[in-house]
Amino acid sequence: MSEVQTRRAADLLGPETFGSPDNGIFLAQLPIMSATPADTSASRLGHILRGLEASLQAFHGLLTEPTIKEELFKSLHDDTGLPNKEISAAAEKVVDLIGLVEHLLEPAPLRLADHFLVAAVDLNIADHLSQGPLKLDDLAALAHAKPDRLKQILRSLHTNNIFAYNETTDHWANNHVSKLLRSDHWTQWRNWVDLYGNEFYKIAGGIPEAVKADGEKKDRSAAHIVFDTDEDMFTYFQRQGWVPRLHRTLGGGAKAMAPGILTDYPWQELADTTVLDIGGGGGALTASLLRAHPTIRGAIFDLPAVIDHVGPFFKPEGQFSDVGSRVTHLIPGNFLEEIPSFTAYTIKWVLHDWNDVDAVKILRNVRTAIEEGPGSRLVILESVLSGRRSGRLSVYGDINMMMTANGQERTEKQWRALAAESGWMTHSIHSLRNAWVQAIDLRPAPLPKDIKVCDGGAEGTEMVNRDADTEITKAGSIQVIKEGNGFRNVREEIRVENDKAADIHEVQAGEESKTAGIPRGPNGDSGEVPR
């Protein structure tokens, strides 16, 4: 935006909105965009985007000012009558303009996520356009489609910036979004369209019954209802012969997200370490990690049927043969029962399948098994719900988990709570570019060898000596923070030998507590640990 454009905007809006162009309020809210010869294209783009962000924040602030917001809802969103004609027309232009900006800035995979593309994929439209633009009739002939019906599909997709259309030449073409649907595109996003646009679309029909509190099938997921089965979905998919398709889809997603996963988390800290991928499925994450980091070794732990399926991938004739020599173990088992001992673990797209009780059990099993050392860690690769529009793909994932496994995606607060309950510290959470998962880095929580806990009775009740190592293998997670010669409790509740819940009133090393009631730390505080 030039200075002339900026000042013209101020003239149009009037001084009552932004004040004079000469005052600080105006200049702060609509930053002037100017370029110097020394600016690179990247620095200019960054400057433009920062200015756009500041301007949008300023306008958002104006629109949410109480009197303006009240007028906005009265003029645009009153469901008892028609919206204000003038305001509605102006709002429509703004929405369209914001949509154009969104089309320019939003990652292509996120754009694909909002729309059903099964017809375009089944007809291989992106493949037919790979050699260049085509008129509708020519495209329809290649796709063996009815031109009028195809036009309706393309029009719908084009409205959402999927495929390009030139009105002057009447030609259709691929754009940066639709090219992801090509069968030869390295991301293989089209596999997601196939699986989610077919099986998952059918499953969605069971949502109303599945969410009813008083329904006859209240303990069954939407998938259980639609497919009329009580089997878990992996077993059902296996019986239907869908497992290779499922792993092909998930493997494609892993490959598409791999650049961000491999670049934006410090995997180099695990040099000369063997990393066990829990629930490693088709092996795509392990293969990608080993290709990017030649000094890391890999191993996979999953159900026996999955290990049988993935084993050939790492053999000389397999798709991951180039890293096969560095895969030290392919281990069949059940992570709800026991997990092999390694120094470092990854677990991707597993915990969202499970409720909190089972998720804690899995995390505790890893905590019990881990070989502790400087590099010991568990890297969880899962969505972190944010409530922002840019994170809506995770919200869709949350619905998918609800539909298929009675599972869920989780917020950062929920992830931190699960970690705390199962013997881990949340070391860091890393955003990963072009990936809808984040890397949640957990480290084994340091625990004292002996702690003393008041069992919740009256003042002066007998202390219960607890061995932290024993506790971590049983009920889970007496977690403490060392403060000088004492320890401050993280949780207010544990389980004692008789499996009865007991309040932690005070946790002190070498000193019996005489405090009852409100949990107290060694300094007399409430025992809460800041997040």
C-alpha positions in Angstrom: 0.0 0.0 0.0 1.5 3.3 -1.0 1.4 6.4 1.1 -1.1 7.9 -1.3 -3.3 4.8 -1.0 -3.0 4.9 2.7 -4.1 8.5 3.0 -6.9 8.0 0.5 -8.2 5.2 2.7 -8.2 7.6 5.6 -10.0 10.2 3.6 -12.7 7.6 2.7 -13.1 6.4 6.3 -13.0 9.9 7.8 -11.3 11.3 10.8 -14.0 9.9 13.1 -12.8 6.4 12.4 -9.0 6.7 12.3 -8.4 10.3 13.2 -6.1 12.5 11.1 -3.5 10.9 8.8 -1.0 13.0 10.7 -1.7 11.5 14.1 0.0 8.4 15.6 -3.2 6.4 15.8 -3.8 6.4 12.1 -0.2 5.6 11.2 0.0 2.8 13.7 -3.2 1.2 12.4 -2.5 1.5 8.7 1.3 1.2 8.2 2.7 2.8 5.1 4.3 0.4 2.7 7.3 1.7 1.0 10.1 -0.2 -0.7 13.8 0.8 -0.9 16.2 -0.4 -3.6 17.9 -2.5 -1.0 14.8 -4.5 -0.3 14.7 -8.1 -1.5 11.5 -9.6 -2.7 11.3 -11.7 0.4 11.8 -8.8 2.7 9.2 -6.7 0.9 6.8 -9.6 1.1 7.4 -9.9 4.8 6.9 -6.2 5.2 3.6 -6.3 3.3 2.3 -9.2 5.3 3.2 -7.6 8.6 1.4 -4.4 7.5 -1.6 -6.4 6.4 -1.7 -8.2 9.7 -1.6 -4.8 11.6 -4.3 -3.3 9.4 -6.6 -6.3 9.8 -6.0 -6.2 13.6 -6.9 -2.5 13.6 -10.1 -3.1 11.6 -11.0 -6.1 13.7 -10.7 -3.9 16.8 -13.0 -1.4 15.3 -15.6 -4.0 14.3 -15.6 -5.5 17.8 -16.0 -2.2 19.6 -19.3 -2.7 21.5 -21.5 -0.2 19.7 -20.2 -1.1 16.2 -20.4 -4.8 16.9 -24.0 -4.3 18.1 -24.8 -2.4 14.9 -23.0 -5.1 12.8 -25.1 -7.9 14.1 -28.3 -5.9 13.8 -27.5 -4.9 10.2 -26.1 -8.3 9.0 -27.1 -11.2 11.3 -30.6 -10.4 12.5 -32.4 -13.7 11.7 -35.9 -12.0 12.1 -35.5 -10.0 8.9 -33.5 -9.1 5.9 -30.0 -7.5 6.4 -29.4 -3.9 5.7 -29.0 -3.6 1.9 -26.1 -1.1 1.9 -24.2 -2.8 4.7 -24.8 -6.2 3.3 -23.4 -5.2 -0.1 -20.3 -3.7 1.5 -19.8 -6.7 3.7 -20.0 -9.0 0.7 -17.3 -7.1 -1.1 -15.1 -7.3 2.0 -15.7 -11.0 2.3 -14.8 -11.6 -1.4 -11.7 -9.5 -1.0 -10.6 -11.3 2.1 -11.3 -14.6 0.3 -8.9 -13.6 -2.5 -6.2 -12.8 0.0 -6.9 -16.1 1.8 -6.6 -17.9 -1.5 -3.1 -16.3 -2.0 -1.9 -17.1 1.5 -3.5 -20.3 2.7 -1.6 -23.6 2.3 -3.0 -25.7 -0.5 -3.6 -28.8 1.5 -5.8 -26.8 3.9 -7.8 -25.5 1.0 -8.4 -29.1 -0.2 -9.6 -30.1 3.2 -12.8 -28.1 3.0 -14.3 -29.6 0.0 -15.5 -33.0 -1.4 -13.3 -33.8 -4.4 -14.2 -37.4 -5.0 -15.6 -36.8 -8.5 -12.6 -34.7 -9.6 -10.3 -37.5 -8.3 -12.3 -40.4 -9.8 -12.4 -38.6 -13.1 -8.6 -37.8 -12.9 -9.3 -34.2 -13.8 -5.9 -32.9 -12.5 -4.1 -35.6 -14.5 -5.9 -34.6 -17.7 -4.9 -31.0 -17.2 -1.3 -31.8 -16.4 -0.2 -31.1 -20.0 -1.9 -27.7 -20.1 -5.3 -25.9 -20.2 -8.3 -27.5 -22.0 -11.7 -26.4 -23.1 -14.6 -28.0 -21.2 -15.7 -30.3 -24.0 -12.1 -31.6 -24.6 -11.7 -32.2 -20.8 -15.0 -33.9 -20.6 -14.1 -36.2 -23.5 -10.8 -37.2 -21.8 -12.6 -37.8 -18.5 -15.5 -39.7 -20.1 -17.8 -37.2 -18.3 -21.0 -35.3 -19.2 -19.9 -31.7 -20.1 -22.8 -30.0 -18.3 -22.3 -32.1 -15.1 -18.6 -31.7 -15.2 -19.0 -27.9 -15.5 -21.1 -27.8 -12.3 -18.4 -29.7 -10.4 -15.6 -27.5 -11.7 -17.6 -24.3 -11.0 -18.0 -25.4 -7.4 -14.4 -26.2 -7.0 -13.2 -23.1 -8.8 -15.2 -20.9 -6.4 -13.0 -22.3 -3.7 -9.8 -21.8 -5.6 -9.5 -25.4 -6.7 -8.7 -25.4 -10.5 -8.2 -22.3 -12.6 -10.6 -20.9 -15.3 -9.8 -18.3 -17.9 -13.0 -16.6 -19.0 -11.4 -15.0 -22.1 -10.2 -18.3 -23.6 -12.8 -20.5 -21.9 -10.1 -22.9 -20.8 -9.7 -24.9 -17.5 -6.3 -25.5 -16.0 -4.6 -26.7 -12.8 -3.6 -24.3 -10.1 -1.3 -24.6 -7.1 -4.2 -26.4 -5.2 -5.5 -28.8 -7.8 -2.1 -30.0 -8.9 -1.9 -31.8 -5.5 -4.6 -34.1 -6.9 -2.4 -35.5 -9.7 -1.7 -39.2 -9.4 2.0 -38.6 -9.8 2.2 -35.8 -7.2 4.7 -36.7 -4.5 2.3 -35.9 -1.6 -0.4 -38.4 -2.8 -3.1 -36.2 -1.3 -5.6 -37.8 -3.7 -5.5 -40.9 -1.5 -7.0 -38.9 1.3 -9.8 -37.7 -1.0 -10.6 -41.3 -1.9 -10.7 -42.7 1.7 -12.3 -39.7 3.4 -14.7 -38.9 0.6 -16.1 -42.4 0.5 -15.8 -44.5 3.7 -15.6 -41.6 6.1 -18.5 -39.8 4.3 -20.6 -42.9 4.9 -19.5 -43.0 8.5 -20.7 -39.4 9.1 -24.2 -40.7 8.6 -24.0 -42.3 12.1 -23.0 -39.2 13.9 -26.5 -38.1 15.0 -27.2 -41.5 16.7 -23.7 -41.7 18.2 -23.9 -38.4 20.0 -27.4 -39.0 21.6 -27.0 -39.2 25.4 -30.1 -41.5 25.6 -29.6 -43.4 22.4 -29.8 -47.2 22.3 -26.3 -47.3 20.8 -24.7 -44.6 23.1 -21.5 -46.5 23.6 -20.9 -47.1 19.9 -19.1 -44.8 17.5 -20.7 -43.5 14.3 -18.6 -46.1 12.4 -19.9 -48.9 14.7 -23.4 -47.8 14.0 -23.1 -47.4 10.2 -21.2 -50.7 9.7 -23.2 -52.5 12.4 -20.2 -54.0 14.1 -18.8 -54.1 17.6 -15.2 -54.7 16.3 -12.7 -51.9 16.7 -12.2 -50.1 13.4 -8.8 -51.5 12.7 -10.0 -55.1 13.0 -13.0 -54.2 10.8 -10.9 -52.5 8.2 -8.6 -55.5 8.2 -11.5 -57.9 7.7 -12.7 -55.7 4.8 -9.3 -55.7 3.1 -8.9 -52.0 3.6 -5.7 -52.0 5.7 -3.3 -51.6 2.7 -5.5 -48.6 1.5 -5.5 -47.1 5.0 -1.7 -47.4 5.3 -1.3 -46.0 1.8 -3.3 -43.0 2.8 -1.6 -42.5 6.1 1.8 -43.1 4.5 1.1 -40.5 1.9 0.2 -38.0 4.6 3.3 -38.9 6.5 5.4 -38.3 3.3 3.6 -35.0 2.6 4.2 -33.7 6.1 7.7 -35.1 6.4 9.6 -31.9 5.3 8.2 -29.9 8.2 8.5 -32.8 10.7 12.1 -33.4 9.8 13.1 -29.8 9.6 11.3 -28.1 12.5 12.2 -30.5 15.3 15.8 -30.9 16.5 16.2 -34.6 15.5 20.0 -34.1 15.3 20.0 -34.3 19.1 19.3 -38.0 18.7 22.4 -38.8 16.6 23.7 -42.4 17.2 20.3 -43.3 18.9 17.8 -45.9 17.9 14.3 -44.4 17.8 11.4 -46.7 18.3 8.2 -45.6 16.4 5.2 -46.8 18.5 2.3 -47.8 16.3 4.6 -47.2 13.3 2.2 -48.6 10.8 3.5 -48.6 7.2 7.0 -47.3 8.2 6.9 -44.0 6.3 7.8 -41.9 9.3 10.8 -44.1 10.2 12.0 -44.2 6.6 11.8 -40.4 6.3 13.6 -39.9 9.6 16.4 -42.3 8.6 16.8 -40.7 5.2 17.1 -37.3 6.6 19.5 -38.2 9.5 22.1 -40.9 8.5 23.3 -41.3 12.1 19.9 -42.3 13.5 18.7 -45.9 13.6 15.1 -46.9 13.6 12.7 -49.5 14.9 9.0 -50.1 14.7 6.5 -51.5 17.3 3.0 -52.4 16.2 0.4 -55.2 16.2 1.6 -58.5 14.7 -0.5 -58.1 11.5 1.0 -54.6 10.9 4.5 -55.8 11.4 3.9 -58.6 8.9 2.6 -56.0 6.4 5.5 -53.6 6.9 8.4 -56.1 7.0 8.8 -56.5 3.2 9.1 -52.7 2.8 12.6 -52.7 4.3 13.9 -55.7 2.4 16.1 -55.3 -0.8 13.0 -55.2 -3.1 10.9 -52.9 -0.8 10.1 -49.2 -1.1 12.3 -48.4 2.0 15.2 -50.7 1.0 17.7 -47.8 1.0 17.4 -47.5 4.8 16.6 -51.1 5.6 20.0 -51.8 7.0 19.4 -49.2 9.7 16.1 -50.6 10.9 17.3 -52.6 13.9 13.9 -54.1 15.1 10.4 -54.8 13.8 8.6 -55.7 17.0 5.1 -57.2 17.3 3.2 -56.4 20.4 0.4 -54.4 22.1 1.2 -51.0 23.5 -1.6 -51.3 26.0 0.2 -54.1 27.7 4.0 -53.6 27.4 6.5 -51.5 25.4 10.1 -52.5 24.6 12.9 -50.5 26.2 14.6 -47.9 24.1 16.1 -44.5 24.8 13.9 -42.5 22.4 10.4 -43.0 21.0 8.1 -41.4 18.5 4.3 -42.0 18.4 2.3 -40.4 15.6 -1.4 -40.4 15.1 -2.0 -43.0 17.8 -3.1 -41.3 21.0 -6.0 -39.5 19.3 -7.6 -42.9 18.8 -7.8 -43.5 22.6 -9.7 -41.9 25.5 -7.8 -40.3 28.3 -7.7 -43.4 30.5 -6.1 -45.5 27.8 -3.9 -42.7 26.6 -2.4 -42.3 30.1 -1.9 -46.1 30.2 0.1 -46.0 26.9 2.2 -43.1 28.1 2.8 -44.8 31.5 4.0 -47.9 29.6 6.5 -45.9 27.7 7.6 -44.1 30.9 8.1 -47.5 32.5 10.1 -48.8 29.6 12.3 -45.9 28.7 16.1 -46.2 29.2 16.9 -42.9 31.0 19.8 -40.8 29.8 20.6 -37.3 28.5 18.7 -37.9 25.2 15.8 -39.8 26.6 12.5 -38.6 25.2 9.1 -39.3 23.7 8.1 -37.2 20.7 4.4 -37.2 20.2 3.3 -36.1 16.7 -0.4 -35.2 17.1 -2.7 -32.3 16.4 -3.0 -29.6 19.0 -6.4 -27.9 18.9 -6.1 -24.1 18.9 -9.6 -22.7 18.1 -8.1 -20.7 15.2 -9.4 -20.9 11.6 -5.9 -21.9 10.5 -6.1 -24.9 12.7 -9.5 -26.1 11.4 -7.9 -29.2 9.8 -7.3 -30.5 13.4 -11.0 -29.8 14.2 -12.0 -32.0 11.2 -9.6 -34.6 12.5 -11.3 -34.4 15.9 -14.6 -35.2 14.3 -13.1 -38.1 12.4 -11.7 -39.5 15.6 -15.0 -39.2 17.2 -16.7 -40.9 14.3 -14.4 -43.9 14.0 -12.8 -44.6 17.4 -14.6 -42.6 20.0 -11.3 -40.7 20.1 -10.4 -37.1 20.1 -7.8 -34.5 19.2 -6.6 -32.5 22.2 -5.7 -28.9 23.2 -2.3 -28.0 24.6 -3.7 -27.9 28.1 -5.0 -31.5 27.7 -1.7 -32.8 26.3 0.1 -31.2 29.3 -2.3 -32.8 31.7 -1.9 -36.3 30.1 1.9 -35.9 30.3 1.8 -34.8 34.0 -0.5 -37.7 34.9 1.8 -40.4 33.3 5.2 -39.4 34.6 6.4 -37.0 32.0 7.4 -33.3 31.7 6.4 -31.3 28.7 9.8 -30.1 27.6 8.6 -28.2 24.5 6.0 -28.1 21.7 7.2 -27.4 18.2 5.1 -26.1 15.3 5.8 -27.9 12.1 5.4 -26.2 8.7 3.0 -27.8 6.2 1.9 -30.3 8.8 -1.2 -30.4 10.8 0.6 -32.2 13.7 2.9 -30.6 16.2 5.9 -32.2 17.9 5.2 -32.6 21.6 8.5 -33.3 23.3 8.2 -35.2 26.6 11.0 -36.0 28.9 10.9 -38.4 31.9 9.9 -36.5 35.0 12.6 -36.5 37.7 11.2 -38.2 40.8 12.7 -38.7 44.3 13.4 -42.2 45.4 11.3 -41.8 48.6 8.5 -39.4 49.3 6.1 -39.1 52.1 2.4 -38.4 51.7 -0.3 -37.7 54.2 -3.2 -40.1 53.4 -6.0 -37.5 53.7 -7.1 -38.1 57.3 -7.1 -35.7 60.2 -4.0 -33.7 61.2 -1.1 -35.9 62.2 -2.3 -39.0 60.4 0.3 -41.7 59.6 2.6 -41.0 56.7 2.7 -43.4 53.7 6.2 -44.0 52.4 6.2 -44.3 48.6 8.9 -45.4 46.3 8.7 -43.3 43.2 10.1 -46.0 40.9 7.5 -48.6 42.1 4.7 -46.1 41.9 5.5 -45.2 38.3 5.0 -48.8 37.3 1.7 -49.1 39.2 -0.7 -46.2 39.5 1.3 -43.9 37.6 2.6 -40.6 38.5 3.4 -39.0 41.8 5.1 -36.0 40.2 7.1 -33.6 42.3 9.3 -30.6 41.8 12.5 -30.5 43.8 12.9 -27.3 45.8 16.1 -27.2 47.9 15.8 -30.1 50.4 12.1 -30.6 49.8 9.7 -31.4 47.0 6.5 -29.6 45.8 3.6 -31.7 44.6 2.2 -31.3 41.1 -0.9 -33.4 41.5 -3.2 -33.4 44.5 -4.3 -37.0 44.2 -2.5 -40.4 44.0 -3.5 -44.0 44.7 -2.2 -45.9 47.7 -1.7 -49.7 48.2 -5.3 -50.5 48.8 -6.2 -48.6 45.5 -8.0 -45.9 47.5 -7.6 -42.3 46.4 -5.6 -40.2 48.8 -4.9 -36.4 49.0 -1.4 -35.2 48.9 -1.2 -32.6 51.7 2.5 -32.0 51.7 5.4 -33.6 50.0 8.7 -33.3 51.9 12.0 -35.1 51.8 13.0 -36.5 55.2 10.3 -34.8 57.1 6.8 -35.9 58.2 3.8 -33.7 57.4 1.6 -32.4 60.1 -0.6 -30.5 57.7 -4.2 -31.5 56.7 -6.6 -30.0 54.3 -5.4 -27.7 51.6 -2.3 -29.1 49.8 0.8 -27.2 50.8 4.3 -27.1 49.3 7.5 -26.8 51.3 7.2 -23.0 51.3 3.7 -22.9 52.4 2.2 -22.4 49.0 -0.7 -24.2 47.3 1.5 -26.7 45.6 0.4 -25.6 42.1 3.2 -25.8 39.5 3.0 -23.0 36.9 2.6 -24.2 33.3 
